[in-house]
Amino acid sequence: MWNDPIVEEIRRNSAKIAAQFNYDVRAFGHYYLERQKQDNKPVVSLPPRLAGTPQRTAHFRDN
């Protein structure tokens, strides 16, 4: 089976990052949000919504 070197590199880097945060997705998320704030990059925050509630998208219009 042929291995794509780019995919292999991405998998190695993903495993390295996951190990740094003890495989805790929330810890990585908090770290990344703090880093965005430090780098003066915009942080998008969406309001919570109930599960199963339809989400409005650009292609829906009110009549």
Protein Blocks (a to p, Z undefined) as FASTA:
>chain_A
ZZdfklmmmmmmmmmmmmmnoopaklmmmmmmmmmmmnopacdddddddehiacddfkbc
cZZ
